[in-house]
Amino acid sequence: MKPYGFESLHVWQKSRRLISEIYLITNTFPHEERYSLTQQIRRAAVSVACNIAEGSSRNSGRDQARFTEISYGSLLEVLNLLIIATDLGFLSQKQEQTFRSEISEIGNMLNKLKSYQTKEYKNQQINSSPNHQ
């Protein structure tokens, strides 16, 4: 079976690995956090990959860039929640720094993807303008 376009994106692959790591680490959180902080971090991490995938289905670079932007917002939400988890003693400083490094790398990749998508949108606008034909 032929893979979808988003599956070949390195940023999507890295975000999948982040999801796995988030699920593993949140399994160590206190049981009473199961339906609050644990669930919220997991949802935010899943949202990163989902928005990359959903954006890839859009026809215009502008629409794709919008979903990439949403993905970046979810990524920062993950970071914020991990910082809170560290403040609450559920993560060590070292664990937070490891996640922070991964999040920074994914964030840089998302920014590059958005720049490319935005450029594609501008090129589509130029190529479809009446003056260009």
Secondary structure, DSSP 8 states (H G I E B T S, - for coil): ----GGGG-HHHHHHHHHHHHHHHHHTTS-GGGTTTHHHHHHHHHHHHHHHHHHHHT-SSHHHHHHHHHHHHHHHHHHHHHHHHHHHTTSS-HHHHHHHHHHHHHHHHHHHHHHHHHHHHHHHHHHHHSGGG-
